[in-house]
Amino acid sequence: TKAATEARMAPLTEANQAIVTAKQFNAWEYDYKTLLQAIVNARTAIEAMENADYEKARIYAQKAEQDAKLATLFSRDATYVNRIQEVRQDLKQASDEGGMFFAVQDVHDLAARLQDIRQGYDIEKYEGISAQLDDFEYDLSRMVQSVPEVFNSLHESARQMHDTLAERGAGDFAPEKMQKVDQQLRYAQLDFDRQQFGSAYRNVREAIVVLESVEMHYREMEFADQMHAIFARLDADQKLIAPLLKISPPTVQAMVDKITHSNIVLSNAQLNEFRSAMDRLYIDAQQVSYPPTMEADRGRMVESIRLAREASFSFEKFLILERYDQDTAGEIIQTAYERLGDAKDLRDELTRRFEKRGLQGRLARFERVISR
């Protein structure tokens, strides 16, 4: 019957399928003898089937299937070993050809993934491991393709930073550094084109480091300009109390009892306006932007204006000194002059420090450039 025939043919069909699978895994290359034995046994089974010797056909078909499966196991294992070696070589090549410089994290991650794949390998997990290697090779190819993009992006970013700083006048305050950067960026491109990736990376990275130092110096000069502007306003605002700054605290104290003379002096001093000006100046000083290198200097600048603002509180009280007893009035007068004096001292200290560092302000730099 048909069912009986199919049952007799089943072992031979399975043997043939096992042989096909073995060939797919290159058993001819990796386990030739075992695959050949499987084929011979399968042919013997076919001959026995044709001679109606079904028992012999079944026995040789099973032998053929077993041999084919053994060849498959050995070939799969050998395929895995060879593939791992190829993938490792591909990763090393990708690393040498720029990956270790322009895709450091990707190289590190891929190396860790490959190690995990190797440690998790088991012949019974071949299909899963093979799929992981497929994904690995895909990601590796993407990394290789990204290396030129990463370099170009890095190089272009550095070039744009160079051009922006040049537009801001970096060629005047840092000419040697800017020339060095321009040279390094040209060398970096030449080295990358020649596949000298290490040198290309070093040149572009060194150029960026120099540009960052120039950028920091520029930000320091911007802060210096803002600081000098704040102090210039402090000097200008003091004109509001110029009549009082022309006399000493003891003189003011002596005038307290001379209402007429005191009123004449105070009427020429705009004490309320000075207080308001110091309030505005203190707010503006706090809002001045500054680079990390200038944090301490920014703090001193704000402290200087804070002291001047505190002085303005006391100066404003000059309008009502007659309401205080003599000692309290004396303290108010003394505090006003002392706080303003402290503010000026701190201002002068900062100004001298900045001059020593070549941060005299925009006008001084302009005059220096013109004099060259």
C-alpha positions in Angstrom: 0.0 0.0 0.0 1.0 3.6 -0.3 1.3 4.1 3.4 3.6 1.0 3.7 5.7 2.3 0.9 6.1 5.8 2.5 7.0 4.1 5.8 9.7 2.1 4.1 11.0 5.2 2.3 11.0 7.4 5.4 14.5 6.4 6.7 16.0 7.0 3.3 14.3 10.4 3.0 15.6 11.5 6.3 19.1 10.3 5.4 19.0 12.3 2.2 17.9 15.4 4.1 20.7 15.0 6.6 23.2 14.7 3.8 21.9 17.9 2.1 22.2 19.7 5.5 25.8 18.5 5.9 26.7 19.8 2.4 25.2 23.2 3.3 27.7 23.4 6.2 30.6 22.6 3.9 31.1 19.1 5.2 33.0 18.4 1.9 35.6 20.7 3.3 35.5 20.1 7.0 34.6 16.4 7.3 35.0 14.8 3.9 35.4 11.2 5.0 32.3 11.1 7.2 30.1 12.8 4.6 31.4 10.4 1.9 30.6 7.5 4.2 27.1 8.8 4.6 26.6 9.1 0.9 27.9 5.5 0.4 25.6 4.2 3.0 22.7 6.1 1.4 23.4 4.5 -2.0 23.6 1.0 -0.4 20.2 1.7 1.2 18.8 2.7 -2.2 20.2 -0.5 -3.9 18.7 -2.6 -1.1 15.3 -0.8 -1.5 15.4 -1.5 -5.2 16.1 -5.2 -4.5 13.2 -5.2 -2.0 15.6 -5.8 0.9 13.7 -3.3 3.1 15.5 -4.3 6.4 18.9 -3.7 4.9 17.7 -0.5 3.3 16.4 0.7 6.7 19.7 -0.1 8.5 22.0 1.6 5.9 19.6 4.6 5.7 19.9 5.1 9.4 23.7 4.8 9.2 23.7 7.3 6.4 21.6 9.7 8.5 23.9 9.3 11.6 27.0 9.9 9.5 25.6 12.9 7.9 24.5 14.4 11.2 28.0 13.8 12.6 29.5 15.5 9.6 27.1 18.4 10.1 28.0 18.8 13.8 31.7 18.8 13.0 31.3 21.2 10.1 29.1 23.6 12.1 31.7 23.7 14.8 34.5 24.3 12.3 32.4 26.9 10.5 31.9 28.7 13.8 35.6 28.7 14.6 36.5 30.0 11.2 33.9 32.6 11.3 35.0 33.8 14.7 38.5 34.1 13.4 37.4 36.1 10.4 35.2 38.4 12.5 38.1 39.0 14.9 40.3 39.9 12.0 37.7 42.2 10.6 37.4 44.0 13.9 41.1 44.4 14.2 41.3 45.7 10.7 38.5 48.1 11.3 40.2 49.3 14.5 43.5 49.8 12.8 41.9 51.6 9.9 40.6 54.5 12.1 38.2 52.8 14.5 40.6 53.0 17.4 40.8 56.7 16.9 37.5 57.9 15.6 35.1 55.2 16.9 36.7 54.2 20.2 33.5 53.4 22.1 32.1 51.4 19.2 35.3 49.3 18.9 35.2 48.7 22.7 31.5 47.7 22.6 32.0 45.4 19.6 35.0 43.7 21.3 32.9 43.1 24.4 30.1 41.7 22.3 32.4 39.3 20.5 33.8 38.1 23.8 30.3 37.4 25.0 29.4 35.5 21.9 32.5 33.3 22.2 31.8 32.6 25.9 28.2 31.7 25.1 28.9 29.4 22.2 27.5 25.8 22.3 27.1 23.6 19.3 23.5 23.1 20.2 23.0 26.9 20.0 24.6 27.3 16.6 21.6 29.0 14.9 21.3 31.6 17.7 25.1 32.2 17.7 25.1 32.5 14.0 22.3 35.1 14.1 24.3 37.1 16.7 27.4 37.0 14.4 25.2 38.3 11.6 24.1 41.2 13.7 27.7 41.8 14.8 29.0 41.9 11.2 26.3 44.3 10.3 27.1 46.7 13.1 30.8 46.3 12.4 30.2 47.4 8.7 28.2 50.4 9.9 31.1 51.4 12.2 33.6 51.1 9.4 31.4 53.3 7.2 31.1 55.9 10.0 34.8 56.5 10.5 35.2 58.9 7.6 32.0 60.6 8.7 33.3 61.0 12.3 36.6 62.4 11.1 34.9 64.8 8.6 32.6 65.9 11.4 35.4 66.4 13.8 37.6 68.1 11.2 34.7 70.4 10.1 33.8 71.3 13.6 37.4 72.3 14.3 37.5 74.3 11.1 34.3 76.2 11.9 35.6 76.9 15.4 38.8 78.2 13.9 37.0 80.4 11.5 34.6 81.7 14.1 37.5 82.7 16.4 39.3 84.3 13.5 36.2 86.5 12.9 36.3 87.5 16.5 39.9 88.7 16.1 41.8 85.7 17.5 44.4 86.3 14.8 45.3 89.5 16.8 45.4 88.2 20.3 46.6 84.6 19.6 48.3 84.7 16.1 50.8 81.9 16.7 48.1 79.5 18.0 45.8 80.2 15.2 48.5 79.6 12.6 49.4 76.3 14.3 45.8 75.2 14.3 45.4 76.0 10.6 48.5 73.9 9.9 47.4 71.0 12.0 44.0 70.8 10.3 45.6 70.7 6.9 48.0 68.0 8.0 45.1 66.0 9.6 43.2 65.9 6.3 46.3 64.8 4.4 47.1 62.1 6.9 43.5 60.8 6.8 43.6 60.7 3.0 46.8 58.7 3.2 45.2 56.4 5.8 47.7 57.5 8.5 44.8 57.5 11.0 46.9 57.8 14.1 48.6 61.0 12.9 45.3 62.3 11.5 43.7 61.8 14.9 46.5 63.4 16.9 46.6 66.5 14.6 42.9 67.1 14.7 42.7 66.5 18.5 45.7 68.8 19.2 44.1 71.4 17.0 40.9 71.2 19.0 42.8 71.5 22.3 44.5 74.6 21.1 41.2 76.1 19.8 39.6 75.4 23.1 42.4 77.3 24.9 42.0 80.2 22.5 38.2 80.1 23.0 38.7 80.1 26.8 41.1 83.1 26.5 38.5 84.9 24.3 35.8 84.2 26.9 38.2 85.6 29.6 38.6 88.8 27.5 34.8 89.0 27.1 34.5 88.8 30.9 37.2 91.4 31.3 35.3 93.7 29.0 32.1 93.2 31.0 33.9 93.7 34.3 35.6 96.9 33.1 32.2 98.1 31.9 30.7 97.4 35.3 33.5 99.3 37.0 33.2 102.2 34.6 29.6 102.5 35.6 30.6 102.5 39.2 33.0 105.4 38.5 30.3 107.2 36.6 27.6 106.7 39.2 29.9 108.1 41.9 29.4 111.5 40.3 26.0 111.5 41.8 27.6 111.9 45.2 30.6 113.9 44.0 30.1 116.8 46.5 30.3 114.3 49.4 33.4 112.5 48.0 35.2 115.8 48.0 35.1 116.1 51.7 36.2 113.7 54.5 34.0 111.8 57.0 35.0 114.1 59.9 34.0 117.1 57.8 30.6 115.5 57.2 30.3 114.8 60.9 31.1 118.4 61.7 28.5 119.5 59.2 25.7 117.6 60.9 25.3 120.3 63.5 25.4 123.0 60.8 22.1 122.4 59.2 22.3 125.2 56.6 25.8 124.2 55.3 24.8 120.5 55.4 21.6 121.1 53.4 23.6 122.9 50.7 26.0 120.0 50.3 23.4 117.4 50.4 21.2 119.2 48.0 23.9 118.9 45.4 24.3 115.2 46.1 21.8 112.9 44.5 21.7 110.3 47.2 18.5 108.5 46.3 19.6 108.3 42.7 23.0 106.9 43.8 21.2 104.2 45.8 19.0 103.2 42.8 22.0 103.2 40.5 23.9 100.8 42.9 20.8 98.5 43.0 20.8 98.3 39.2 24.5 97.9 39.0 24.5 95.1 41.6 21.9 93.2 39.6 23.8 93.6 36.3 27.1 92.5 38.0 25.4 89.3 39.1 24.3 88.6 35.5 27.7 88.9 33.9 28.6 85.7 32.1 32.0 84.2 32.9 34.2 81.2 32.0 35.1 78.6 34.6 38.6 80.1 34.9 37.1 83.4 36.0 34.7 82.2 38.7 36.8 83.6 41.6 37.4 86.9 39.8 33.7 87.2 39.0 33.0 86.6 42.7 35.3 89.5 43.7 33.7 91.8 41.1 30.3 91.1 42.5 31.6 91.6 46.0 33.0 95.0 45.0 29.7 96.1 43.7 27.9 94.7 46.8 30.1 96.8 49.0 29.4 99.9 46.9 25.7 99.1 47.1 26.0 98.7 50.9 27.7 102.1 51.0 24.8 103.6 49.1 22.5 102.5 51.9 24.5 104.6 54.3 24.9 107.5 52.0 21.1 107.6 51.5 20.7 108.0 55.3 22.7 111.3 55.1 19.4 112.8 54.2 18.1 112.1 57.7 21.2 112.2 59.8 19.5 114.8 62.1 17.2 112.0 63.3 20.1 110.0 64.8 22.2 110.7 67.9 25.8 111.9 67.3 27.4 108.4 67.7 25.0 106.7 65.4 25.3 109.4 62.8 29.1 109.1 63.0 28.8 105.3 62.5 26.6 105.9 59.4 29.0 108.4 57.9 32.0 106.2 58.7 30.4 103.1 57.2 29.4 104.9 54.0 33.0 106.0 53.3 34.6 102.8 54.4 32.3 100.5 52.3 32.8 102.6 49.2 36.6 102.7 49.9 36.6 98.9 50.2 34.7 98.6 46.9 37.3 100.8 45.2 40.2 98.8 46.7 38.7 95.5 45.4 38.1 97.1 42.0 41.7 98.4 41.8 43.1 95.0 42.9 41.1 93.2 40.1 42.1 95.8 37.5 45.8 95.4 38.3 45.4 91.5 38.2 43.8 91.7 34.8 46.4 94.1 33.4 49.1 91.7 34.4 47.3 88.9 32.5 46.9 91.1 29.4 43.2 91.5 30.0 43.0 95.3 30.1 39.8 95.5 28.2 38.6 96.1 24.7 39.8 99.7 24.3 43.3 98.9 25.6 43.6 95.9 23.2 42.4 98.0 20.3 45.1 100.6 21.1 47.7 97.9 21.4 46.8 96.5 17.9 46.8 99.9 16.3 50.3 100.7 17.7 51.8 97.6 16.1 
